[in-house]
Amino acid sequence: MSRLQWRSIFLFILSLYFCQSALASVVMTGSRVIYPSDAKSVDLKLRNDDDFPYVIQAWFDSGDPSSTPETGTAPFIVTPPTFRIAAKEGQILRVFFTQDKPLPQDRESIFYFNFLQVPPANIGGDKGSKIVVMLKNRMKVFYRPTGLKTNPKMIFDYLTVSNTSANSIRVTNTSPYYISLSKVSVNGVNAKHKPPMIAPFTAVDIALNAGKVTDRSAKGIEIGLVNDYGATVSHVYPIQK
């Protein structure tokens, strides 16, 4: 195989660095991080399910999915930021809010936690050319002010659903929390695209499959969302026409 071919393969696999991969064997307990504003720190747990060790780099960003440990900016730090995690072992990380800038106290703020897993170069014992695949994971971090009066466990009470057309609905979030939708379905027909995350006190319009849903046929809209524990919960709303 020519050098050019090897270089193309390397660049393709290296591009996995910039993706959150379902193939990652180092996993975090939970699918999101909730940081209460009155917390001194929050602990995260990583686990290595592979039969060999990894070197892990961890950092935060404020919304840039292509961030690196050098370019990521967010008012959080994690210790240790770089470490070795042994095969079949775990590692506790501690997260601190730096208070570098004031954040809104009437709603959540969102950031992202990243960790990059780098495998050892001698996997398999092959002394020839090697391609090292680095996998990057990215998780949502919600900074949650303690003064919020609404209860996140009652989040469905703060959503309203209405028609904007025969094949489109508007979901309004009247709560101070970010809502990560996992499903929008009418009469068993899912939305055209992956449901979005709805910021506090905002609304989104969601397109349904044209020709499948009409004002007359729709009896209710099933909304699924991801709760604080990473589980999907659902509720059926009447359509407010």
C-alpha positions in Angstrom: 0.0 0.0 0.0 1.4 3.4 -1.0 2.2 6.2 1.5 -0.6 8.2 0.0 -3.1 5.5 0.7 -1.9 5.0 4.2 -2.1 8.8 4.8 -5.7 8.9 3.5 -6.7 6.0 5.8 -5.0 7.7 8.7 -6.7 11.0 8.1 -10.1 9.3 7.8 -9.7 7.5 11.1 -8.2 10.5 12.8 -11.4 12.3 11.9 -13.1 10.1 14.5 -11.4 12.3 17.0 -14.0 15.0 16.3 -17.0 12.7 16.7 -18.8 11.4 19.7 -18.4 7.7 19.1 -20.7 4.8 20.1 -17.7 2.6 19.8 -16.0 4.1 22.8 -14.9 1.5 25.3 -14.2 4.1 28.1 -17.6 5.2 29.2 -19.0 7.6 31.8 -21.6 6.7 34.3 -24.7 8.7 33.2 -25.3 10.6 30.0 -25.2 14.1 31.4 -23.8 16.2 34.2 -25.9 18.3 36.5 -23.9 20.9 38.4 -25.9 22.6 41.2 -24.8 26.2 41.7 -24.2 25.6 45.4 -22.0 22.6 44.9 -18.3 22.8 45.8 -17.6 20.1 43.2 -19.2 17.2 41.3 -17.7 13.8 40.8 -17.7 11.9 37.5 -16.9 8.2 37.1 -15.3 6.7 34.0 -14.9 3.0 33.4 -12.6 1.2 30.9 -14.3 -1.9 29.6 -11.4 -3.0 27.4 -8.6 -5.4 28.1 -5.9 -2.8 27.7 -5.3 0.7 29.2 -5.9 4.1 27.7 -4.6 7.6 28.3 -7.5 10.0 28.8 -7.6 13.7 28.2 -10.6 15.6 29.7 -11.8 19.2 29.2 -14.8 21.5 28.8 -16.2 23.7 26.0 -19.0 26.2 25.7 -20.5 24.9 22.5 -17.7 24.2 20.1 -17.8 20.5 19.1 -14.3 20.7 17.5 -12.7 22.0 20.7 -9.5 20.6 22.0 -7.9 20.7 25.5 -6.0 23.8 24.3 -8.9 25.6 22.7 -11.9 24.6 24.9 -13.3 27.4 27.1 -15.8 27.0 29.9 -16.1 28.1 33.6 -15.2 24.6 34.7 -12.0 22.6 35.4 -11.6 18.9 35.9 -9.0 17.0 37.9 -7.1 15.1 36.8 -7.2 16.5 33.3 -4.9 13.8 31.9 -4.5 10.3 33.3 -4.0 6.6 32.5 -7.0 4.3 33.1 -6.1 0.6 33.5 -7.9 -2.3 31.8 -11.2 -3.1 33.4 -10.7 -0.3 36.0 -12.5 3.0 36.8 -11.4 6.5 37.5 -13.1 9.3 39.5 -12.9 12.8 38.2 -13.7 15.9 40.2 -15.3 18.9 38.5 -15.1 22.5 39.9 -16.9 25.6 38.8 -14.3 28.4 38.4 -16.7 31.3 38.7 -14.8 33.1 36.0 -17.9 34.8 34.8 -21.4 35.3 36.3 -24.1 33.0 34.9 -27.9 33.6 34.8 -29.6 32.6 38.0 -33.1 32.4 36.6 -32.4 29.5 34.2 -29.9 26.7 33.4 -26.7 27.3 31.4 -25.3 24.6 29.2 -21.7 23.5 28.6 -20.0 20.3 27.4 -17.6 17.8 28.9 -15.2 16.1 26.6 -12.9 13.2 27.1 -10.5 11.7 24.5 -9.4 8.1 24.8 -5.9 7.3 23.4 -5.0 3.6 23.1 -1.5 2.2 23.5 0.5 2.0 20.3 1.5 -1.6 20.9 -1.9 -3.3 20.7 -1.6 -6.6 19.0 2.2 -6.6 19.1 2.6 -5.7 15.4 5.8 -3.8 14.8 4.8 -2.5 11.4 2.9 0.6 10.5 0.1 1.5 13.0 -3.0 3.6 12.9 -3.9 4.9 16.4 -7.7 5.6 16.7 -8.6 8.2 19.2 -12.2 8.4 20.2 -13.8 11.5 21.6 -16.9 11.6 23.8 -18.9 14.7 24.5 -21.5 15.1 27.2 -23.9 17.9 28.2 -23.2 19.8 31.4 -26.1 21.7 32.9 -25.3 24.5 35.4 -28.4 24.6 37.6 -29.0 27.6 39.9 -30.4 26.4 43.3 -33.0 29.3 43.3 -35.1 27.8 40.5 -38.6 27.4 41.8 -39.9 24.9 39.3 -39.4 21.2 39.9 -37.4 19.4 37.1 -39.3 16.2 37.9 -42.5 17.9 36.8 -41.0 19.1 33.5 -43.9 17.9 31.4 -46.1 20.4 33.1 -44.0 23.2 31.6 -44.4 22.0 28.0 -47.2 23.1 25.7 -47.9 21.7 22.2 -49.8 23.5 19.4 -50.4 23.2 15.7 -48.6 25.6 13.4 -49.9 23.7 10.2 -51.3 20.4 9.3 -47.9 18.9 9.4 -46.0 21.0 11.9 -46.2 21.5 15.6 -44.7 24.0 18.0 -43.3 22.8 21.4 -43.0 25.6 23.9 -40.8 25.3 27.0 -42.0 27.6 29.8 -39.5 26.2 32.3 -36.0 27.4 33.3 -34.5 24.0 32.3 -33.1 22.7 29.0 -35.3 20.0 27.6 -33.6 17.3 25.5 -36.3 15.8 23.3 -35.9 12.2 22.3 -39.1 11.5 20.5 -42.0 13.4 18.8 -44.7 11.2 17.5 -48.3 11.7 16.3 -50.5 8.6 15.6 -47.4 6.5 15.6 -45.6 8.6 13.0 -42.3 10.2 14.1 -41.1 13.6 13.3 -39.1 14.1 10.1 -35.8 14.9 11.8 -34.1 14.2 15.1 -35.9 16.2 17.8 -33.9 19.2 19.1 -33.0 20.4 22.5 -35.2 23.3 23.7 -33.6 26.1 25.6 -35.4 27.6 28.7 -38.3 29.9 27.9 -38.2 29.2 24.1 -40.1 27.3 21.5 -39.3 25.2 18.5 -41.3 24.2 15.4 -41.1 20.5 14.5 -42.0 19.2 11.1 -44.0 16.0 10.9 -44.2 13.5 8.0 -46.3 15.3 5.3 -49.4 13.4 4.4 -49.4 11.4 7.6 -50.8 13.8 10.1 -53.7 16.3 9.8 -55.6 18.4 12.3 -58.6 16.0 12.0 -56.7 12.7 12.5 -54.3 13.8 15.3 -55.6 12.8 18.7 -52.5 13.5 20.7 -48.8 14.1 20.4 -46.4 11.8 22.2 -43.3 13.7 23.5 -40.3 11.8 24.8 -37.5 13.5 26.7 -34.3 12.6 28.5 -34.5 13.2 32.3 -31.7 14.0 34.8 -30.8 10.3 35.1 -30.4 9.8 31.3 -33.6 7.8 31.0 -36.3 8.5 28.4 -39.8 9.4 29.7 -42.8 10.1 27.6 -46.1 11.9 27.9 -49.1 12.4 25.5 -50.3 15.9 25.0 -53.6 17.0 23.5 -53.2 19.3 20.6 -54.0 22.9 21.2 -55.4 24.0 17.9 
